[in-house]
């Protein structure tokens, strides 16, 4: 049997890092060789995530400054680090270990235009030379480029949930690009694991609110990918909301068909586009998904329904923000860059109830 690939998870003590470890433990072609965490350095994974108690052979958590990247000899490094810290880490990692494949789950390499990155994130890009080779990691759209990539920028969770139903329709010129409205709701884990007063139970329970209204950073990512698909500038309306649940994103998207296309026509385009995709499922016309239908899985469910206003349609997409919106999509991208079957280690059915 061929030797297993050596995998590192940088930022293993966060929600996304823990989800990566959960998925990788059951992946048949990898061994977890390195786990990092700054505040929890020196601890074991069971100290920060008790569910990993049955796996005592997981490597201890170490600080990034302690790592000799050349000696670590990683085949793949997952970077689940906070935004604005990943660029410097990846720059040093690839300088010392150029053969390592990097899957970055932060926003640090998602925007192709480094000037746009500086505008949206408030500081200059720290690795512009690496940005030139970064490949945007939405597998269903950029699969061919991902297979040849050394650095993959994993998409954001909100943007994945919005792009999967919209990009095929934009490519087919099936919808009016000036009339796209994305109303998105996310669970609490999308805000990360760090302690924040606004995320306390008593601050969010029994409530529901919009945030980042008119200025959320994911807008730059949506503008970039929709404009690429259309071959012209596209700017959409996008509003995120926080829902007091642990996991899940539900996006309700309002569009107008072009040249007489009805909701049924848009459904047919999506059904054909995703017919052979293992992780996108288009529901029968008129049905819409719930977040619990995809919880814990790498699936995205998409529904299409008619609006009562002639010519308009309502798209509804759902995914688990920690899996298809983050760790699962990252493992999917690892499978692609390593030349393995794309579904390896990702065939879990959703948890229900």
Secondary structure, DSSP 4 states (H G I P E B T S, - for coil): -PPPEEEEEETTTSHHHHHHHHHHTT-TTEEEEEEE-STTTTS-HHHH-GGGTT-TTSPPEE-GGG--HHHH--SEEEE-PPTTTHHHHHHHHHHH-TT-EEEE-SSTTT-S-HHHHHHHHSS--S-HHHHTT-EE--HHHHHHHHHT-SEEEPPPHHHHHHHHHHHHHHHTT-B-TT--EEEEEE-GGGG-SS--GGGSHHHHTT-EEEESTTT-THHHHHHHHHHHHHTS----EEEEEEESSSS-EEEEEEEEBSTT--HHHHHHHHHHHTTT-TTEEEPPTT----GGGTTTSS-EEEEEEE-SSTTEEEEEEEE-TTIIIIIHHHHHHHHHHTTS-TTTT--PPPP--
